[in-house]
Amino acid sequence: MLKKIGIILLALALLVSLVACTPEPEPEPEEVAFDAYTHIMQQLSIGPGQDAESGAYDIDFVMQMDMWFLGEEIQTTSSGNIKMIVDGDRIESAMTMNTDMGELGTNVMEIYMALEGTTLIEMQVVIDGEEVSEEHFPSEMFDEMLDSAVNMPDFEKEAFQTVEIEEVNGNTVMHMVLDGQMLSDFVIEAMGSALGELDALGMGLTFEIDDIPMTITTDAADNPLSMTMEMLMRMEIEMEDAMLPEGMEQENMEMIVSATIEYTFNAFGESVEVEMFV
């Protein structure tokens, strides 16, 4: 009897040791990438219409864009910085954007806004070093800027079609491809009012977005360092005969936009500072 009990106890001890030594299953790459993207979105989810009551971020961005429209190609490069601080009802935001349009010239725009709740208490717009009165800008434009100071869609996990993960110099680099249709749906929702205005003018807009390569880099503590997105979008503008410019016979005008957007995350939280430009 004692021998049988000893064998049973030995078997139980062996089973427990095997369970203890069994490694936890590695998360799927799609899960890792989704968690990293969600973490970025959570840190950016502050400001009007968002859930977080406080927070701050400081982000550099570069956007290279090629547009083909009516037989012409336009190349632009925009770069700059976005800062936002939210402390309860107090909101401060500052954006600097330098746009190079090649032969069409360059410009630098700087915008600062401070609000208490929904009341604008201070605003400053500087273009090419000269301050511009806010009367020259429609208030709706600034409302839209505040609603999405960084306009990145909140993808669902199902959007992450393929994911490859590698470790580079102590950082985690995630290469992924996202479902372009989900981004198309996001754009349609974001442009709801604008699309309605086009319909009222006798114009329609349809578009499609190819699947989107994206790369996210995080440090050893899972803090986001950078994110890059590549997008190819095709838009078709449908116009009624009465809306066509004189001499133009083509009722449908196609625009193709190719863009690469790079975000560098400088800081989140208390280290972020927002100041007026002049």
Backbone as JSON, one array per atom type, in Angstrom:
{
  "sequence": "MLKKIGIILLALALLVSLVACTPEPEPEPEEVAFDAYTHIMQQLSIGPGQDAESGAYDIDFVMQMDMWFLGEEIQTTSSGNIKMIVDGDRIESAMTMNTDMGELGTNVMEIYMALEGTTLIEMQVVIDGEEVSEEHFPSEMFDEMLDSAVNMPDFEKEAFQTVEIEEVNGNTVMHMVLDGQMLSDFVIEAMGSALGELDALGMGLTFEIDDIPMTITTDAADNPLSMTMEMLMRMEIEMEDAMLPEGMEQENMEMIVSATIEYTFNAFGESVEVEMFV",
  "N": [[0.83, -1.21, 0.0], [1.87, 1.31, 0.9], [3.82, 1.56, -1.0], [2.33, 1.87, -3.34], [1.04, 4.27, -2.78], [3.27, 5.94, -2.68], [4.11, 5.81, -5.34], [1.94, 7.04, -6.61], [2.09, 9.64, -5.48], [4.57, 10.41, -6.47], [4.04, 10.43, -9.19], [2.14, 12.5, -9.25], [3.78, 14.62, -8.38], [5.57, 14.74, -10.49], [3.83, 15.46, -12.58], [2.96, 18.0, -11.71], [5.41, 19.36, -11.8], [5.92, 19.28, -14.53], [3.81, 20.81, -15.54], [4.42, 23.24, -14.34], [6.76, 23.85, -15.65], [5.98, 24.15, -18.23], [5.97, 26.39, -20.86], [4.25, 29.54, -21.17], [1.89, 29.96, -23.78], [3.0, 31.61, -26.72], [1.86, 34.82, -27.67], [-0.2, 35.44, -30.54], [1.17, 36.95, -33.52], [-0.56, 38.87, -34.69], [-2.09, 39.61, -32.5], [-0.18, 40.84, -30.86], [0.57, 43.04, -32.48], [-1.91, 44.35, -32.71], [-2.38, 45.02, -30.01], [-0.24, 46.82, -29.63], [-0.89, 48.89, -31.42], [-3.38, 49.64, -30.39], [-2.55, 50.58, -27.89], [-1.16, 52.89, -28.63], [-3.33, 54.38, -29.69], [-4.88, 54.69, -27.39], [-3.28, 56.42, -25.89], [-3.42, 58.63, -27.45], [-6.04, 59.31, -27.32], [-7.41, 61.77, -26.34], [-8.98, 64.93, -25.63], [-11.6, 66.89, -27.32], [-14.66, 65.13, -27.42], [-13.53, 62.71, -26.74], [-12.78, 59.98, -24.45], [-10.9, 60.22, -22.36], [-10.09, 62.35, -19.63], [-7.84, 63.79, -19.16], [-4.49, 64.33, -20.29], [-1.62, 64.19, -22.54], [0.31, 64.78, -25.51], [3.14, 64.69, -27.77], [4.11, 64.91, -30.97], [6.0, 64.3, -33.88], [5.66, 64.61, -37.43], [5.82, 63.44, -40.82], [4.75, 63.74, -44.09], [4.68, 62.46, -47.24], [3.39, 63.02, -50.4], [1.94, 62.09, -53.46], [-0.04, 63.23, -56.11], [-2.27, 62.52, -58.72], [-4.12, 64.11, -61.11], [-6.46, 65.09, -63.49], [-4.61, 64.69, -65.53], [-2.32, 65.84, -64.54], [0.52, 65.82, -62.34], [1.11, 66.23, -58.94], [3.39, 66.82, -56.45], [3.93, 66.74, -53.02], [5.42, 67.57, -49.87], [4.92, 67.4, -46.51], [5.72, 68.43, -43.27], [6.08, 68.46, -39.71], [4.93, 69.27, -36.39], [2.86, 68.19, -33.73], [1.24, 69.13, -30.79], [-0.61, 68.46, -27.85], [-2.43, 69.23, -24.94], [-4.55, 68.18, -22.41], [-6.47, 69.02, -19.71], [-8.85, 68.34, -17.8], [-11.45, 70.55, -18.43], [-9.81, 72.3, -19.7], [-8.0, 72.9, -22.6], [-5.17, 72.82, -24.62], [-3.57, 73.3, -27.7], [-1.14, 72.92, -30.25], [0.13, 73.3, -33.49], [2.57, 72.88, -35.95], [3.25, 73.16, -39.36], [5.07, 72.52, -42.21], [4.94, 72.9, -45.6], [5.94, 71.72, -48.68], [5.49, 72.27, -51.99], [6.8, 71.92, -54.35], [7.16, 73.29, -57.53], [5.01, 74.89, -57.05], [5.53, 76.22, -54.77], [6.28, 76.94, -51.26], [5.07, 76.79, -47.86], [4.69, 77.78, -44.43], [2.79, 76.94, -41.74], [1.49, 77.82, -38.61], [-0.37, 77.03, -35.82], [-2.07, 77.84, -32.91], [-4.18, 76.99, -30.2], [-6.36, 77.59, -27.48], [-8.71, 76.4, -25.18], [-11.6, 76.53, -23.06], [-13.56, 74.12, -22.08], [-15.91, 74.06, -24.58], [-15.46, 76.58, -25.41], [-13.62, 78.87, -27.21], [-10.8, 80.46, -26.13], [-8.43, 81.57, -26.76], [-6.52, 82.08, -29.7], [-4.12, 81.59, -32.26], [-2.8, 82.2, -35.4], [-0.25, 81.71, -37.62], [1.26, 82.38, -40.64], [3.84, 81.72, -42.74], [5.48, 83.27, -41.09], [3.96, 85.54, -40.54], [1.38, 86.86, -38.6], [-2.01, 85.96, -38.77], [-5.34, 87.09, -38.9], [-7.96, 85.5, -37.12], [-10.38, 85.8, -38.29], [-10.21, 85.29, -40.95], [-10.47, 82.63, -41.28], [-12.66, 79.88, -41.41], [-14.68, 78.91, -38.65], [-15.46, 76.27, -38.52], [-13.33, 74.84, -39.53], [-11.39, 74.78, -37.53], [-12.76, 73.48, -35.54], [-12.91, 70.91, -36.63], [-10.2, 70.31, -36.68], [-9.61, 70.13, -33.97], [-11.25, 68.04, -33.22], [-9.95, 65.89, -34.33], [-6.95, 65.88, -33.83], [-4.78, 64.3, -34.33], [-5.3, 62.35, -36.91], [-5.95, 59.34, -36.9], [-7.16, 56.17, -37.73], [-9.23, 53.99, -35.74], [-8.55, 50.93, -35.78], [-10.0, 47.65, -35.95], [-9.17, 44.4, -34.56], [-9.41, 42.5, -36.54], [-8.57, 43.76, -38.79], [-5.86, 43.49, -39.09], [-4.1, 41.92, -41.24], [-1.69, 40.53, -42.05], [1.27, 39.96, -40.13], [4.57, 40.58, -39.17], [7.2, 40.2, -36.87], [10.1, 41.57, -35.43], [13.16, 41.85, -33.53], [15.12, 44.66, -33.0], [17.99, 46.17, -32.13], [17.22, 46.15, -29.41], [14.65, 47.1, -29.56], [11.2, 46.53, -30.5], [10.02, 45.72, -33.62], [7.32, 45.9, -35.68], [5.97, 44.73, -38.57], [3.26, 45.07, -40.69], [0.22, 44.39, -42.52], [-2.67, 46.12, -43.27], [-6.25, 46.01, -43.54], [-7.54, 47.63, -46.25], [-10.2, 48.26, -46.82], [-11.45, 48.63, -44.38], [-10.28, 51.05, -43.58], [-11.32, 52.66, -45.59], [-14.02, 52.64, -44.86], [-13.77, 54.02, -42.45], [-12.97, 56.56, -43.37], [-15.21, 57.3, -44.88], [-17.11, 57.58, -42.84], [-15.9, 59.68, -41.38], [-16.04, 61.74, -43.22], [-18.66, 62.34, -43.48], [-20.46, 64.69, -43.36], [-19.27, 66.34, -45.29], [-19.51, 64.8, -47.61], [-22.25, 64.84, -47.86], [-22.65, 67.55, -48.49], [-21.45, 67.64, -51.01], [-23.2, 66.01, -52.45], [-25.46, 67.64, -52.4], [-24.64, 69.62, -54.11], [-24.78, 68.42, -56.51], [-22.75, 66.65, -57.0], [-20.81, 63.7, -56.73], [-18.83, 61.42, -54.76], [-16.69, 58.75, -54.9], [-14.53, 56.25, -53.61], [-11.61, 54.17, -53.15], [-9.38, 52.33, -51.09], [-6.27, 50.85, -51.13], [-4.92, 47.86, -49.54], [-2.98, 48.44, -46.57], [0.34, 48.88, -45.88], [2.02, 48.93, -42.76], [4.23, 50.0, -40.19], [5.2, 49.6, -36.88], [7.16, 50.69, -34.2], [8.34, 49.85, -31.03], [9.7, 50.43, -27.71], [11.7, 48.68, -25.21], [10.05, 48.82, -23.02], [7.56, 48.78, -24.08], [6.71, 51.24, -24.99], [5.52, 53.44, -27.5], [7.53, 54.31, -30.27], [7.69, 55.0, -32.99], [5.69, 55.23, -36.02], [4.79, 54.15, -39.22], [2.94, 54.59, -42.19], [1.72, 53.49, -45.34], [-0.19, 54.54, -48.05], [-2.45, 54.04, -50.75], [-4.76, 55.6, -52.62], [-7.71, 55.81, -54.52], [-9.81, 58.08, -56.02], [-12.95, 59.02, -57.32], [-14.66, 61.57, -58.84], [-17.88, 62.4, -59.43], [-19.81, 64.29, -61.61], [-22.65, 66.25, -62.36], [-24.0, 67.26, -65.55], [-24.54, 70.02, -65.55], [-22.75, 70.97, -63.74], [-20.25, 70.81, -64.84], [-17.2, 72.38, -65.8], [-16.88, 74.92, -68.34], [-16.39, 73.69, -71.6], [-15.46, 71.24, -70.77], [-15.86, 67.86, -71.17], [-15.76, 65.47, -69.86], [-17.42, 63.61, -67.5], [-16.8, 62.21, -65.2], [-14.19, 62.5, -62.95], [-11.03, 61.37, -62.14], [-8.95, 60.9, -59.34], [-5.82, 60.03, -58.1], [-4.08, 59.19, -55.23], [-1.08, 58.84, -53.61], [0.49, 58.16, -50.62], [2.89, 58.47, -48.01], [3.21, 58.28, -44.6], [4.82, 59.29, -41.72], [5.13, 58.96, -38.29], [6.63, 60.22, -35.38], [6.95, 59.57, -32.05], [7.4, 61.7, -29.56], [6.9, 62.38, -26.85], [4.74, 61.69, -24.06], [2.24, 62.71, -21.7], [3.21, 64.38, -18.62], [5.56, 65.68, -19.36], [5.13, 67.1, -21.65], [4.89, 70.25, -23.27], [3.1, 73.11, -24.25], [3.2, 75.99, -26.2], [2.64, 79.4, -27.27], [3.43, 80.77, -30.52], [4.61, 83.26, -31.17]],
  "CA": [[0.0, 0.0, 0.0], [2.73, 2.49, 0.94], [4.52, 1.66, -2.27], [1.38, 2.42, -4.31], [0.85, 5.69, -2.46], [4.48, 6.63, -3.1], [4.1, 5.93, -6.8], [0.94, 8.06, -6.96], [2.64, 10.95, -5.13], [5.66, 10.69, -7.4], [3.41, 10.79, -10.46], [1.57, 13.84, -9.09], [4.88, 15.59, -8.33], [6.08, 14.86, -11.86], [2.85, 16.19, -13.35], [3.03, 19.4, -11.29], [6.64, 19.96, -12.3], [5.78, 19.47, -15.98], [2.92, 21.95, -15.75], [5.14, 24.46, -13.96], [7.82, 24.13, -16.62], [5.42, 24.39, -19.56], [5.94, 27.83, -21.11], [3.0, 30.13, -21.61], [1.87, 30.07, -25.24], [3.34, 32.92, -27.25], [0.72, 35.46, -28.32], [-0.14, 35.53, -31.99], [1.69, 38.25, -33.97], [-1.66, 39.82, -34.89], [-2.49, 40.11, -31.18], [0.86, 41.77, -30.42], [0.46, 44.26, -33.27], [-3.15, 45.03, -32.33], [-2.17, 45.63, -28.69], [0.65, 47.98, -29.78], [-1.65, 49.96, -32.06], [-4.38, 50.08, -29.42], [-1.85, 51.36, -26.87], [-0.94, 54.22, -29.21], [-4.61, 55.07, -29.78], [-5.31, 55.07, -26.04], [-2.52, 57.58, -25.45], [-3.84, 59.78, -28.25], [-7.48, 59.52, -27.17], [-7.74, 62.87, -25.45], [-9.51, 66.06, -26.37], [-13.06, 66.92, -27.49], [-15.3, 63.93, -27.9], [-12.82, 61.51, -26.32], [-13.13, 59.52, -23.11], [-9.94, 60.61, -21.34], [-10.27, 63.7, -19.13], [-6.56, 64.48, -19.12], [-3.42, 63.65, -21.02], [-0.83, 65.07, -23.4], [1.23, 64.11, -26.41], [4.03, 65.5, -28.6], [4.37, 64.02, -32.1], [6.49, 64.82, -35.16], [5.11, 63.87, -38.56], [6.26, 63.74, -42.18], [3.86, 63.13, -45.07], [5.03, 62.64, -48.64], [2.18, 62.7, -51.13], [1.86, 62.3, -54.91], [-1.42, 63.25, -56.58], [-2.47, 62.57, -60.16], [-5.47, 64.65, -61.31], [-6.63, 65.78, -64.78], [-3.39, 64.59, -66.32], [-1.21, 66.53, -63.88], [1.06, 65.21, -61.13], [1.52, 67.19, -57.92], [4.13, 66.2, -55.37], [4.05, 67.6, -51.84], [5.98, 67.02, -48.64], [4.52, 68.18, -45.34], [6.35, 67.95, -42.04], [5.79, 69.36, -38.61], [4.8, 68.79, -35.02], [1.56, 68.41, -33.07], [1.23, 68.97, -29.33], [-1.91, 68.71, -27.23], [-2.54, 69.0, -23.5], [-5.93, 68.24, -21.92], [-6.56, 68.97, -18.25], [-10.26, 68.62, -17.54], [-12.05, 71.37, -19.47], [-8.78, 73.13, -20.32], [-7.35, 72.25, -23.73], [-4.2, 73.59, -25.39], [-3.07, 72.55, -28.85], [-0.27, 73.69, -31.14], [0.59, 72.53, -34.64], [3.42, 73.51, -36.95], [3.31, 72.35, -40.57], [5.83, 73.08, -43.33], [4.51, 72.2, -46.8], [6.71, 71.99, -49.89], [4.71, 71.84, -53.14], [7.64, 71.98, -55.54], [7.06, 74.52, -58.32], [3.91, 75.71, -56.53], [6.02, 76.99, -53.63], [6.26, 76.38, -49.91], [4.52, 77.64, -46.81], [4.77, 77.29, -43.06], [1.6, 77.34, -40.97], [1.55, 77.54, -37.17], [-1.68, 77.27, -35.22], [-2.18, 77.61, -31.46], [-5.53, 77.18, -29.69], [-6.64, 77.29, -26.08], [-10.14, 76.37, -24.95], [-12.2, 76.11, -21.81], [-14.72, 73.4, -22.57], [-16.07, 74.29, -26.01], [-15.27, 78.01, -25.68], [-12.29, 79.25, -27.66], [-10.4, 81.63, -25.36], [-7.25, 82.17, -27.39], [-6.1, 81.4, -30.91], [-3.1, 82.3, -33.01], [-2.48, 81.6, -36.69], [0.91, 82.37, -38.23], [1.58, 81.8, -41.94], [5.11, 82.27, -43.26], [6.02, 84.26, -40.16], [3.05, 86.66, -40.33], [0.17, 86.49, -37.89], [-3.22, 86.14, -39.57], [-6.53, 87.21, -38.07], [-8.8, 84.31, -37.16], [-11.57, 86.09, -39.09], [-10.0, 84.79, -42.3], [-10.6, 81.19, -41.29], [-13.96, 79.44, -40.9], [-14.58, 78.25, -37.35], [-15.62, 74.83, -38.67], [-12.04, 74.22, -39.8], [-10.7, 74.55, -36.27], [-13.51, 72.44, -34.84], [-12.5, 69.62, -37.17], [-8.81, 70.06, -36.25], [-9.63, 69.71, -32.57], [-11.89, 66.74, -33.13], [-8.98, 64.85, -34.71], [-5.65, 66.51, -33.94], [-4.04, 63.27, -35.06], [-6.42, 61.64, -37.5], [-5.6, 57.96, -37.16], [-8.34, 55.35, -37.51], [-9.22, 53.0, -34.67], [-8.77, 49.65, -36.45], [-10.31, 46.44, -35.2], [-8.12, 43.38, -34.67], [-9.58, 41.77, -37.79], [-7.93, 44.51, -39.88], [-4.45, 43.13, -39.17], [-4.12, 40.74, -42.1], [-0.42, 39.83, -41.87], [2.16, 40.62, -39.17], [5.9, 40.02, -38.93], [7.8, 40.9, -35.74], [11.54, 41.35, -35.25], [13.82, 42.65, -32.5], [16.2, 45.44, -33.6], [18.65, 47.03, -31.15], [16.45, 46.2, -28.18], [13.3, 47.56, -29.84], [10.34, 45.61, -31.23], [9.56, 46.3, -34.88], [6.19, 45.12, -36.2], [5.58, 45.01, -39.95], [1.93, 44.51, -40.86], [-0.63, 44.87, -43.62], [-4.02, 46.35, -42.76], [-7.36, 45.94, -44.49], [-7.86, 48.95, -46.77], [-11.63, 48.51, -46.8], [-11.8, 49.18, -43.07], [-9.92, 52.46, -43.59], [-12.31, 53.32, -46.44], [-15.21, 52.85, -44.04], [-13.44, 55.08, -41.5], [-12.97, 57.84, -44.09], [-16.6, 57.62, -45.22], [-17.75, 58.09, -41.63], [-15.31, 60.97, -41.02], [-16.4, 62.74, -44.23], [-20.11, 62.29, -43.66], [-21.08, 65.98, -43.68], [-18.71, 66.84, -46.54], [-20.12, 64.04, -48.7], [-23.6, 65.37, -48.0], [-22.58, 68.83, -49.2], [-21.18, 67.35, -52.42], [-24.45, 65.53, -53.03], [-26.34, 68.8, -52.58], [-24.13, 70.38, -55.24], [-24.85, 67.6, -57.71], [-21.47, 65.95, -57.18], [-20.65, 62.5, -55.92], [-17.46, 61.0, -54.56], [-16.46, 57.36, -54.53], [-13.09, 56.01, -53.51], [-11.18, 52.91, -52.57], [-8.04, 52.38, -50.53], [-5.6, 49.55, -51.14], [-4.42, 47.41, -48.24], [-2.03, 49.44, -46.07], [1.51, 48.47, -45.09], [2.27, 49.77, -41.59], [5.3, 49.54, -39.3], [5.2, 50.21, -35.54], [8.34, 50.37, -33.4], [8.19, 50.14, -29.6], [10.91, 50.15, -26.97], [11.65, 47.52, -24.33], [8.95, 49.0, -22.08], [6.35, 48.82, -24.91], [6.33, 52.6, -25.34], [5.63, 53.64, -28.95], [8.59, 55.19, -30.75], [7.39, 55.52, -34.33], [4.74, 54.49, -36.82], [4.8, 54.53, -40.63], [1.84, 54.04, -42.98], [1.74, 53.76, -46.77], [-1.55, 54.44, -48.55], [-2.76, 54.33, -52.14], [-6.19, 55.87, -52.65], [-8.28, 56.23, -55.8], [-11.08, 58.78, -55.84], [-13.64, 59.41, -58.55], [-15.64, 62.63, -58.61], [-18.94, 62.35, -60.42], [-20.42, 65.61, -61.72], [-23.76, 66.4, -63.29], [-23.62, 68.07, -66.7], [-24.62, 71.44, -65.23], [-21.63, 71.35, -62.88], [-18.99, 70.72, -65.55], [-16.64, 73.63, -66.32], [-17.09, 75.12, -69.78], [-15.42, 73.01, -72.45], [-15.09, 69.93, -70.24], [-16.84, 66.85, -71.53], [-15.63, 64.31, -68.98], [-18.3, 63.74, -66.35], [-16.16, 61.61, -64.04], [-12.79, 62.87, -62.83], [-10.35, 60.45, -61.23], [-7.75, 61.37, -58.64], [-5.06, 58.98, -57.43], [-3.23, 59.76, -54.19], [-0.14, 57.92, -52.96], [1.03, 58.88, -49.47], [3.63, 57.82, -46.94], [3.11, 59.12, -43.4], [5.69, 58.82, -40.64], [4.93, 59.61, -36.99], [7.64, 59.97, -34.34], [6.33, 59.91, -30.77], [8.43, 62.32, -28.72], [6.59, 62.38, -25.41], [3.37, 61.65, -23.59], [2.1, 63.01, -20.29], [3.56, 65.64, -17.96], [6.73, 66.34, -19.96], [4.71, 67.85, -22.85], [4.64, 71.67, -23.06], [2.5, 73.8, -25.39], [3.42, 77.43, -26.11], [2.31, 80.2, -28.44], [4.57, 80.81, -31.43], [5.29, 84.56, -31.12]],
  "C": [[0.86, 1.25, 0.0], [3.45, 2.69, -0.38], [3.61, 2.28, -3.33], [1.17, 3.91, -4.08], [2.07, 6.49, -2.91], [4.54, 6.83, -4.59], [3.13, 7.01, -7.25], [1.48, 9.45, -6.67], [3.75, 11.36, -6.08], [5.1, 11.12, -8.75], [2.8, 12.19, -10.4], [2.65, 14.91, -9.09], [5.45, 15.82, -9.71], [5.13, 15.68, -12.72], [2.88, 17.68, -13.02], [4.27, 20.07, -11.85], [6.58, 20.21, -13.8], [4.9, 20.67, -16.29], [3.64, 23.25, -15.45], [6.18, 24.84, -14.99], [7.29, 24.4, -18.01], [5.33, 25.88, -19.82], [4.56, 28.3, -21.52], [3.01, 30.23, -23.13], [2.18, 31.49, -25.69], [2.11, 33.54, -27.9], [0.91, 35.51, -29.83], [0.39, 36.89, -32.41], [0.6, 39.3, -34.17], [-2.11, 40.43, -33.57], [-1.48, 41.13, -30.67], [0.74, 43.1, -31.16], [-0.79, 45.05, -32.9], [-3.01, 45.71, -30.98], [-1.29, 46.87, -28.79], [-0.1, 49.15, -30.39], [-2.7, 50.52, -31.1], [-3.75, 50.95, -28.34], [-1.58, 52.78, -27.37], [-2.25, 55.01, -29.23], [-5.1, 55.52, -28.42], [-4.58, 56.31, -25.56], [-2.88, 58.84, -26.25], [-5.3, 60.13, -28.04], [-7.77, 60.52, -26.07], [-8.3, 64.0, -26.3], [-11.01, 65.96, -26.55], [-13.59, 65.61, -28.04], [-14.63, 62.64, -27.49], [-13.16, 61.19, -24.87], [-12.21, 60.07, -22.03], [-10.13, 62.08, -20.94], [-8.96, 64.47, -19.05], [-5.53, 63.65, -19.87], [-2.7, 64.63, -21.91], [0.03, 64.23, -24.33], [1.99, 65.13, -27.25], [4.51, 64.59, -29.73], [4.93, 64.82, -33.28], [5.88, 63.99, -36.28], [5.75, 64.34, -39.86], [5.31, 63.01, -43.12], [4.33, 63.48, -46.47], [3.86, 62.16, -49.48], [2.34, 63.04, -52.61], [0.4, 62.24, -55.3], [-1.43, 63.34, -58.1], [-3.92, 62.97, -60.41], [-5.5, 65.45, -62.6], [-5.33, 65.8, -65.57], [-2.18, 65.26, -65.71], [-0.78, 65.75, -62.64], [1.54, 66.31, -60.19], [2.19, 66.42, -56.8], [4.26, 67.18, -54.22], [4.71, 66.83, -50.71], [5.6, 67.94, -47.49], [5.18, 67.57, -44.11], [6.04, 68.94, -40.93], [5.66, 68.64, -37.29], [3.41, 69.11, -34.51], [1.73, 68.16, -31.59], [-0.19, 69.23, -28.84], [-1.84, 68.36, -25.76], [-4.02, 69.16, -23.12], [-5.9, 68.06, -20.41], [-7.99, 69.35, -17.86], [-10.86, 69.38, -18.71], [-11.03, 72.23, -20.21], [-8.04, 72.35, -21.4], [-6.4, 73.24, -24.4], [-3.66, 72.73, -26.51], [-2.22, 73.46, -29.71], [0.2, 72.79, -32.27], [1.46, 73.41, -35.54], [3.49, 72.6, -38.16], [4.01, 73.11, -41.68], [5.48, 72.26, -44.56], [5.31, 72.67, -48.0], [5.94, 71.4, -51.07], [5.49, 71.97, -54.44], [7.53, 73.32, -56.24], [5.95, 75.44, -57.81], [4.32, 76.49, -55.28], [5.93, 76.25, -52.31], [5.53, 77.33, -48.97], [4.67, 76.96, -45.46], [3.57, 77.83, -42.31], [1.79, 76.91, -39.52], [0.22, 77.94, -36.56], [-1.62, 76.92, -33.74], [-3.62, 77.87, -31.05], [-5.59, 76.81, -28.22], [-8.14, 77.4, -25.86], [-10.45, 76.05, -23.51], [-13.52, 75.44, -22.18], [-14.79, 73.54, -24.08], [-15.86, 75.75, -26.39], [-13.83, 78.3, -26.04], [-11.88, 80.53, -26.93], [-9.16, 82.31, -25.95], [-6.87, 81.36, -28.62], [-5.07, 82.27, -31.63], [-2.79, 81.51, -34.27], [-1.35, 82.4, -37.31], [1.23, 81.63, -39.53], [2.81, 82.51, -42.49], [5.61, 83.44, -42.4], [5.12, 85.44, -39.88], [1.77, 86.18, -39.67], [-1.05, 86.87, -38.71], [-4.42, 86.17, -38.64], [-7.39, 85.96, -38.23], [-10.06, 84.53, -38.0], [-11.45, 85.55, -40.51], [-10.2, 83.28, -42.41], [-11.96, 80.8, -40.74], [-13.79, 78.67, -39.6], [-14.72, 76.74, -37.47], [-14.28, 74.13, -38.88], [-11.32, 73.89, -38.5], [-11.43, 73.52, -35.42], [-13.07, 71.06, -35.3], [-11.07, 69.29, -36.75], [-8.77, 69.56, -34.82], [-10.24, 68.33, -32.42], [-10.93, 65.61, -33.46], [-7.62, 65.49, -34.94], [-4.65, 65.56, -34.59], [-5.09, 62.31, -35.6], [-6.02, 60.22, -37.89], [-6.8, 57.07, -36.84], [-8.14, 54.33, -36.4], [-9.56, 51.64, -35.27], [-9.2, 48.58, -35.46], [-9.22, 45.4, -35.44], [-8.2, 42.64, -36.0], [-8.91, 42.48, -38.96], [-6.49, 44.1, -40.09], [-4.33, 41.8, -39.93], [-2.84, 39.9, -41.97], [0.47, 40.64, -40.95], [3.48, 39.85, -39.09], [6.59, 40.86, -37.86], [9.28, 40.55, -35.65], [12.06, 42.27, -34.15], [15.03, 43.33, -33.14], [16.75, 46.39, -32.53], [17.83, 47.21, -29.88], [15.03, 46.7, -28.36], [12.52, 46.48, -30.61], [9.79, 46.32, -32.46], [8.51, 45.37, -35.47], [5.83, 45.61, -37.59], [4.23, 44.34, -40.2], [1.26, 45.06, -42.11], [-2.05, 44.94, -43.09], [-5.03, 46.34, -43.89], [-7.73, 47.34, -44.95], [-9.33, 49.27, -46.74], [-12.07, 49.1, -45.47], [-11.43, 50.66, -42.98], [-10.89, 53.24, -44.48], [-13.57, 53.62, -45.65], [-14.99, 53.97, -43.02], [-13.52, 56.45, -42.16], [-14.4, 58.26, -44.44], [-17.32, 58.2, -44.01], [-17.22, 59.47, -41.25], [-15.75, 62.08, -41.96], [-17.9, 62.84, -44.43], [-20.73, 63.6, -44.08], [-20.58, 66.53, -45.01], [-19.31, 66.12, -47.74], [-21.55, 64.51, -48.94], [-23.64, 66.69, -48.75], [-22.3, 68.62, -50.68], [-22.45, 66.86, -53.12], [-25.4, 66.68, -53.32], [-25.93, 69.65, -53.77], [-24.21, 69.61, -56.55], [-23.56, 66.87, -58.01], [-21.44, 64.74, -56.26], [-19.19, 62.12, -55.82], [-17.43, 59.54, -54.15], [-14.96, 57.14, -54.48], [-12.83, 54.63, -52.94], [-9.74, 53.07, -52.11], [-7.47, 50.98, -50.55], [-5.22, 49.15, -49.72], [-3.17, 48.2, -47.86], [-0.87, 48.79, -45.34], [1.75, 49.46, -43.95], [3.41, 49.15, -40.78], [5.21, 50.31, -37.99], [6.45, 49.74, -34.81], [8.08, 50.77, -31.95], [9.49, 49.79, -28.89], [10.7, 48.96, -26.03], [10.52, 47.6, -23.31], [7.61, 49.13, -22.79], [5.86, 50.23, -25.19], [6.49, 52.8, -26.84], [6.73, 54.64, -29.29], [8.26, 55.8, -32.1], [6.33, 54.64, -34.98], [4.77, 55.04, -38.23], [3.65, 53.84, -41.35], [2.04, 54.42, -44.44], [0.33, 53.53, -47.31], [-1.62, 54.77, -50.03], [-4.27, 54.42, -52.25], [-6.61, 56.35, -54.03], [-9.64, 56.85, -55.54], [-11.66, 59.12, -57.21], [-14.73, 60.41, -58.2], [-16.63, 62.61, -59.76], [-19.67, 63.69, -60.41], [-21.57, 65.57, -62.71], [-23.35, 67.37, -64.4], [-23.59, 69.56, -66.36], [-23.44, 71.91, -64.4], [-20.3, 71.35, -63.61], [-18.49, 72.09, -65.98], [-16.81, 73.7, -67.83], [-15.98, 74.44, -70.57], [-15.02, 71.64, -71.96], [-16.21, 68.94, -70.51], [-16.84, 65.67, -70.57], [-16.47, 64.52, -67.71], [-17.68, 63.19, -65.07], [-14.67, 61.95, -64.04], [-12.14, 61.98, -61.77], [-9.13, 61.12, -60.62], [-7.11, 60.17, -57.95], [-4.09, 59.65, -56.46], [-2.38, 58.65, -53.58], [0.54, 58.69, -51.84], [1.79, 57.95, -48.54], [3.66, 58.75, -45.75], [3.95, 58.49, -42.31], [5.41, 59.65, -39.39], [6.09, 59.23, -36.07], [7.06, 60.46, -33.02], [7.41, 60.4, -29.82], [8.15, 62.17, -27.23], [5.09, 62.26, -25.2], [3.37, 62.11, -22.13], [2.69, 64.34, -19.86], [4.74, 66.36, -18.6], [6.37, 67.19, -21.17], [4.4, 69.29, -22.46], [4.11, 72.27, -24.35], [2.66, 75.3, -25.2], [2.93, 78.12, -27.38], [3.6, 80.42, -29.24], [5.31, 82.14, -31.4], [4.79, 85.34, -29.93]]
}
